[in-house]
Structure formats: C-alpha cells, structure tokens
Amino acid sequence: MTTTKLSRLFNLFLVVVATFAIVAARGFASETTLREPLAQAAQMQSVPRLSTRQLEEENEPLRRVLHDSPSNPHQFEGKRLAILTTDGVESIELSANRDYFRKRGAVVDIVAPRLPKIDRRLGVQYPLEREHNILTVRYMENADWVKIDRFTDEAENFDYDAVIIAGGAWNPDSLRIDPGTLSFVRTMADKGKVIAAICHGPLVLINAGLLVGKNATSTWNVQEDLKNAGARVSDVPVVVDGKIITSRHPIDLPQFLQAIGEALHTRGGSAAHAVQPPVRKNG
C-alpha cells in the first residue's frame, strides 16, 4: 500500500473517530444521527486533486525527467540552490526540482518562512509539525510534510546560485506578502543570480517588483496578473529573460528544469526567449 493511500485511510480514520465523538456527545438519538455524518466524512475524502500518475502517463518527457537516472551525476556539483516555499506548495513542483538537481550533484535547500504568528481572533491553527516542516498539496488534496532545511531569515547568509519558487495556490499567496521572502528574492536579483518560478510562483516576483518590462509566463489563471504588473506574457512552457525564468505548469517541468540548468552554466545575462512545446508527430 502506498504512502498516499495510507495517509488517506488515516485521515478517514481520524474523521470517523471525531464523528463518533460528536455523535456520542449529542446522544445516539437514531440510526440517522450516525449515518449522515459518516456519509459526509466519506465524501470529504474525495477532493479535486493532481494525479502524478496521470501526469506521467500522459506526458512522456515528464515521466523521463522524474525517473530516468542522470547521464552526469556531477553536472551541478558546486552549485547551491534554494527552493523557496511554504504551506500549500504543489508537491510535484517541489519534489521534481529538488530531486532533479540533487541527483546531479547540487546542494538543494528547502527554504521557508518560520511558523507565522496569527491573531487568535482569525481562528487559524497550525499543527506542531509546521514548526520545522511545510505542508505540500496535490491541487486541493494534502500530500505530505517536507522538512525545512533553512529559514528565510537565514538564507541571505548563504551564497545560493539560484532560487526556485514553486506553485500551488496557497504557497505563493503567502510568500508574496512575507517581508523576509521578498528581501531574499530581491537580494538574489541584485546579485545577478538565477531566479526561477513556475505555476503560481511568478506572483512572488510581482510583489518583489521584478517583472516590470520583463518577458514572462505563468499558470493560465494568473497570466492577467502578470500583464497588470507590467510583464509581457507569452503562453509557452518556459520564458527566459536574463536571469529570470518562468514556467506555466507541472507538464512544463522538463523545459523548466533544462532552462534552469542552462542558466546555472551561463555567465552573465542571456537574451529573452521563449521555449515552445515539442511538436508531436502522428503515429
């Protein structure tokens, strides 16, 4: 049984236990009293999700980049990358970037803000795991906890060659208003380092003021935000403008990873260009 299935079963178990506790507290008035909350609990286990298996089945280049052994495991030795993230990051966008560059010799740190302090009146609660981990998702489904290697307020003390900002709707929505995150991203830009963002990730670059007059792309439903921020938007898998690399969606991860790799081995800026999707031949 996979970790995902075990996680779902455990979550269902917790919901059932909570349901029994609520019903017991109210009293077992009838069979319906128990049946209805149990049915609701079962339904809540079915949520819109992003299927990694389906992505791999439908996208051969993505399947290869996720599973094939690297031809050169020392390709990025001496390079240090930061994946800037927080809760609600799209799982595959974090893991694909982390694993791709680690397998090829780079040091990759998961960098995140510390556990936020939120006004109790807002009712938001964080589990203890969040102190040293961030929660990943598959669209609207919880995926797993990923350990934080470095907090954002520590990151500027390290000489990173690149920062990668993954997507997921909640992740960049939180990062884009975090002062430490924006300071780190701007510092990387001032140093001329590679800055890469995929999916909703370019929203962070908007708040950092890095997309005005730049060529960029993003997931389709925030491309209008990029235009409003002064970017020239192209609906293509990857756009490279100097040291800023942007991409649309997990299906574009192969081109995104390739563009980051090329930028890590390029001195100085590069001319803006867009990466078109590969042409599929019939048969």
C-alpha positions as CSV (number, residue, x, y, z in Angstrom):
1,M,0.0,0.0,0.0
2,T,1.4,3.4,-1.0
3,T,2.1,6.3,1.4
4,T,-0.7,8.3,-0.2
5,K,-3.3,5.5,0.4
6,L,-2.1,5.1,4.0
7,S,-2.4,8.8,4.5
8,R,-6.0,8.9,3.2
9,L,-7.0,5.9,5.3
10,F,-5.5,7.5,8.4
11,N,-7.3,10.8,7.7
12,L,-10.6,8.9,7.2
13,F,-10.0,7.1,10.5
14,L,-9.5,10.5,12.3
15,V,-12.7,11.8,10.7
16,V,-14.6,8.8,11.8
17,V,-13.3,9.0,15.3
18,A,-14.2,12.6,15.5
19,T,-17.7,11.9,14.1
20,F,-18.3,9.2,16.8
21,A,-17.2,11.7,19.5
22,I,-19.6,14.3,18.3
23,V,-22.5,11.9,17.9
24,A,-21.8,10.4,21.4
25,A,-21.7,13.9,22.9
26,R,-25.1,14.7,21.3
27,G,-26.6,11.3,22.1
28,F,-27.5,8.4,19.8
29,A,-31.0,9.7,19.0
30,S,-31.4,7.5,16.0
31,E,-29.6,5.5,13.3
32,T,-29.8,8.5,11.1
33,T,-27.8,10.5,13.6
34,L,-24.8,8.4,12.9
35,R,-25.3,7.6,9.2
36,E,-25.4,11.2,8.0
37,P,-22.1,12.5,9.5
38,L,-20.4,9.3,8.4
39,A,-21.6,9.7,4.9
40,Q,-20.3,13.3,4.9
41,A,-17.0,12.2,6.3
42,A,-16.6,9.7,3.5
43,Q,-17.5,12.2,0.8
44,M,-14.9,14.7,2.2
45,Q,-12.1,12.2,1.3
46,S,-12.9,12.8,-2.4
47,V,-11.4,16.2,-3.3
48,P,-10.1,17.7,-6.6
49,R,-6.5,16.5,-6.8
50,L,-3.5,16.5,-9.1
51,S,-2.6,12.9,-10.1
52,T,1.1,12.4,-10.5
53,R,0.5,9.0,-12.1
54,Q,-1.8,10.6,-14.7
55,L,0.7,13.3,-15.4
56,E,3.4,10.7,-16.0
57,E,1.1,8.6,-18.2
58,E,0.1,11.5,-20.4
59,N,3.5,13.3,-20.6
60,E,6.4,11.1,-21.5
61,P,9.1,13.9,-21.2
62,L,7.9,14.5,-17.6
63,R,8.0,10.8,-16.8
64,R,11.6,10.6,-18.1
65,V,12.8,13.6,-16.2
66,L,11.2,12.2,-12.9
67,H,12.5,8.7,-13.2
68,D,15.5,8.4,-15.5
69,S,19.0,8.2,-14.0
70,P,21.1,11.3,-14.8
71,S,23.7,10.8,-17.5
72,N,26.1,13.0,-15.5
73,P,25.5,12.8,-11.7
74,H,28.2,15.5,-11.2
75,Q,26.7,18.0,-13.6
76,F,25.9,20.7,-10.9
77,E,28.5,19.9,-8.3
78,G,29.5,23.1,-6.5
79,K,26.1,24.7,-7.1
80,R,23.7,25.6,-4.3
81,L,20.0,26.1,-4.9
82,A,17.2,27.3,-2.7
83,I,13.7,26.2,-3.2
84,L,11.7,29.0,-1.6
85,T,8.4,27.6,-0.4
86,T,5.7,27.4,2.3
87,D,2.5,25.6,3.1
88,G,0.3,24.8,0.1
89,V,3.1,24.2,-2.3
90,E,2.3,21.9,-5.2
91,S,4.1,18.7,-4.3
92,I,5.4,17.6,-7.7
93,E,6.8,21.1,-8.4
94,L,8.8,21.0,-5.2
95,S,10.0,17.4,-5.4
96,A,10.8,17.4,-9.1
97,N,13.1,20.5,-8.7
98,R,14.7,19.2,-5.5
99,D,15.3,15.7,-6.8
100,Y,16.5,16.7,-10.3
101,F,19.3,18.9,-9.1
102,R,20.3,16.8,-6.1
103,K,20.7,13.7,-8.3
104,R,23.1,15.8,-10.5
105,G,25.3,16.9,-7.6
106,A,23.8,20.2,-6.5
107,V,23.1,21.2,-2.9
108,V,19.4,22.0,-2.7
109,D,17.9,23.6,0.4
110,I,14.2,23.8,1.2
111,V,13.9,27.4,2.4
112,A,10.7,28.7,4.1
113,P,9.5,31.4,6.5
114,R,9.2,30.5,10.1
115,L,5.8,29.4,11.6
116,P,3.7,32.6,11.4
117,K,2.2,34.3,14.4
118,I,-1.5,34.9,13.6
119,D,-4.1,36.8,15.6
120,R,-6.1,34.2,17.5
121,R,-9.3,36.0,16.6
122,L,-8.8,34.8,13.0
123,G,-9.2,31.2,14.2
124,V,-6.3,29.8,12.2
125,Q,-4.5,26.9,13.8
126,Y,-1.2,25.2,12.9
127,P,-0.1,21.7,14.0
128,L,3.2,21.1,15.7
129,E,4.7,19.6,12.6
130,R,4.6,23.1,11.0
131,E,7.4,24.4,13.2
132,H,10.1,22.5,11.2
133,N,8.1,21.4,8.1
134,I,5.9,22.7,5.4
135,L,2.7,21.1,4.1
136,T,2.6,20.1,0.4
137,V,-0.5,19.6,-1.7
138,R,-1.7,18.0,-4.9
139,Y,-4.1,20.7,-6.0
140,M,-6.7,20.6,-3.2
141,E,-5.5,17.4,-1.6
142,N,-3.0,17.3,1.3
143,A,0.2,15.5,0.2
144,D,2.9,15.3,2.8
145,W,5.1,17.3,5.2
146,V,8.6,18.3,3.9
147,K,11.4,19.2,6.2
148,I,12.6,22.8,6.2
149,D,16.4,23.0,5.7
150,R,16.8,26.7,6.2
151,F,14.5,29.5,7.3
152,T,14.1,32.5,5.1
153,D,15.7,34.9,7.5
154,E,18.9,32.7,7.4
155,A,19.0,32.3,3.7
156,E,20.8,35.6,2.8
157,N,23.8,34.3,4.7
158,F,24.3,31.6,2.1
159,D,25.7,32.1,-1.4
160,Y,23.0,30.5,-3.5
161,D,23.4,30.3,-7.2
162,A,19.6,30.1,-7.8
163,V,16.3,30.4,-6.1
164,I,13.3,28.4,-7.4
165,I,9.8,29.3,-6.4
166,A,7.2,26.5,-7.0
167,G,3.5,27.0,-7.3
168,G,0.3,25.8,-5.7
169,A,-2.2,28.5,-5.0
170,W,-1.7,28.9,-1.2
171,N,2.1,28.8,-1.3
172,P,2.9,32.0,-3.3
173,D,-0.1,33.7,-1.9
174,S,1.6,33.6,1.5
175,L,5.1,34.1,0.2
176,R,4.3,37.3,-1.8
177,I,3.4,39.2,1.4
178,D,6.3,37.9,3.6
179,P,8.9,40.6,4.1
180,G,11.8,38.1,4.5
181,T,10.8,36.3,1.3
182,L,10.7,39.5,-0.7
183,S,14.0,40.7,0.7
184,F,15.7,37.4,-0.1
185,V,14.4,37.4,-3.7
186,R,15.4,41.0,-4.3
187,T,18.9,40.3,-2.9
188,M,19.3,37.4,-5.3
189,A,18.2,39.6,-8.2
190,D,20.7,42.3,-7.1
191,K,23.5,39.7,-7.1
192,G,22.6,38.6,-10.6
193,K,21.6,35.1,-9.5
194,V,19.1,32.8,-11.3
195,I,15.5,33.3,-10.2
196,A,13.0,30.7,-11.4
197,A,9.3,30.5,-10.8
198,I,6.7,28.1,-12.0
199,C,2.9,27.9,-12.0
200,H,1.6,30.5,-9.4
201,G,5.2,31.2,-8.3
202,P,5.6,34.3,-10.5
203,L,3.1,36.1,-8.2
204,V,6.0,36.4,-5.8
205,L,8.1,38.1,-8.5
206,I,5.3,40.6,-9.0
207,N,5.4,41.7,-5.3
208,A,9.2,41.8,-5.5
209,G,9.0,44.2,-8.4
210,L,11.0,42.0,-10.7
211,L,8.6,41.6,-13.7
212,V,8.1,45.2,-14.9
213,G,9.0,45.3,-18.5
214,K,10.1,41.6,-18.4
215,N,9.0,38.7,-20.6
216,A,7.3,36.0,-18.5
217,T,4.7,33.3,-18.3
218,S,2.8,31.6,-15.5
219,T,-0.2,29.3,-15.0
220,W,-3.0,30.4,-17.1
221,N,-5.3,31.8,-14.4
222,V,-2.7,34.3,-13.2
223,Q,-1.3,35.5,-16.6
224,E,-3.6,38.5,-16.4
225,D,-1.9,39.4,-13.0
226,L,1.5,39.4,-14.7
227,K,0.2,41.7,-17.5
228,N,-1.3,44.1,-15.0
229,A,2.1,44.1,-13.2
230,G,3.8,45.3,-16.4
231,A,5.1,42.0,-17.8
232,R,5.0,40.9,-21.4
233,V,3.3,37.5,-21.2
234,S,3.6,34.5,-23.6
235,D,1.6,31.4,-23.2
236,V,4.5,29.0,-23.7
237,P,6.1,26.3,-21.5
238,V,9.1,28.5,-20.4
239,V,10.2,32.1,-20.8
240,V,13.8,33.2,-20.1
241,D,14.5,36.9,-19.7
242,G,18.1,37.4,-18.5
243,K,18.4,35.5,-15.2
244,I,14.6,35.3,-14.7
245,I,13.0,32.0,-15.7
246,T,9.2,31.5,-15.6
247,S,7.0,28.5,-16.5
248,R,3.4,27.5,-16.5
249,H,2.5,24.1,-15.1
250,P,3.9,20.7,-14.0
251,I,3.6,19.4,-17.6
252,D,6.3,22.0,-18.4
253,L,8.8,20.8,-15.8
254,P,11.2,19.2,-18.3
255,Q,11.7,22.5,-20.1
256,F,11.8,24.5,-16.8
257,L,14.5,22.2,-15.4
258,Q,16.5,22.4,-18.6
259,A,16.3,26.2,-18.6
260,I,17.5,26.5,-15.0
261,G,20.4,24.1,-15.7
262,E,21.5,26.1,-18.7
263,A,21.3,29.3,-16.7
264,L,23.5,27.9,-14.0
265,H,26.2,27.3,-16.5
266,T,25.8,30.6,-18.2
267,R,27.9,33.6,-17.2
268,G,26.1,36.9,-17.3
269,G,22.6,37.5,-18.6
270,S,21.0,35.9,-21.6
271,A,18.7,37.4,-24.2
272,A,15.0,36.9,-23.6
273,H,13.5,33.9,-25.4
274,A,10.5,31.6,-25.1
275,V,10.6,27.8,-25.2
276,Q,7.9,26.3,-27.5
277,P,6.4,22.9,-26.7
278,P,7.8,20.0,-28.7
279,V,6.0,19.1,-31.9
280,R,4.2,15.8,-31.7
281,K,4.3,13.6,-34.8
282,N,1.4,11.4,-35.7
283,G,1.9,7.7,-35.5
